Amino acid sequence: MSSRPITEDDLNAFVDQRLGAARQAEVAAHLQAHPDLARRVATLCEQRDLLRGALAPIAQEPLPPELDLARMAGPRRQRSAASKW
């Protein structure tokens, strides 16, 4: 086990499922030893799941053409290249 303390960043990464396997295990062990903190993290996980479920249909929608970054950056790149000459 690591000697690094468990931080808020670790807890948030745990909730977001963004930790490496070793750190994930360390945080899980820490949560088992601290039931109040484990309840708080469980609540955050429930909120994460509810938000993902509620926003999934929107996330599946295609981007409107006016928000296509390649399309938006194209004219700027052309002007930038032309201005160098």
N, C-alpha and C positions, 0 to 999 in steps of 0.2 A: 504494500500500500504506500502511496505517496505521502510525503510530509507536507505537501502544499495544503493550505486550508481550503475549505469549500467556500466559495464566494457567491455573491448574487449572480455574477456572470455564469458561474458553473450551474447554478440552479436554473437560470433561464435557458441555457444551452441544453440542460437535461430535459426541460419541458419541451423545447423545440426539437429534441432528438438530434442534436448536432455535436454531441461529444464522441470522442473516440471510445472504443470498447473498454479500455483500462480506466479512463476517467469516469465513464458511465457507471462502472462497477463501484468505484470509490464513492461517488455521489449516492448511489443506491444504498451502500452500506451506511453512509452517514445518515441518510433518511431513516433507515431502520432503527438507528440509535437515537433519533430525535423525532418522536411521533408528532409533535406540534408542527414542526417544519414539514414533515411528510404530508400532513393534512393540507397545509398551505400549497404545497407543490401539486398534490392531487387535485385541488380546486383549480389551479392554473391549467393542469392537463385537461380537465373537463371543459374549461372555457375554451382552450385551444381546439378541442374536438368539435364543440358547438360552433365556433367561428368557422372552422374549416368546412363543416357541413353546410352552414348557411351561405357561405361565400363560394362554394364549389361551382354552382351554376354560372356565376359571374366570371370566375376564373377560366371556365371552359369556353367562354365566348371569344370569337376572333377579335383581334385588335382592329379598331376602325382605321381606315387608310390614313387619316390625318394624324394618327399617333404612331405611324410606322417610322422608326428612327432612321432607317436607311433612306427613306424618301425625304425626310426632313433634313438630313445632313447632306444629301446629294448636292443641292444648289450651293450650299456653303463651301463644300469642298471644291467645286468648280470655280467659284469666285476666288477662293484662297489660292488655288494653283495659278489662276490667271493673274492675280495681283503680284505674284512673285516675279513675273516677267516684266 
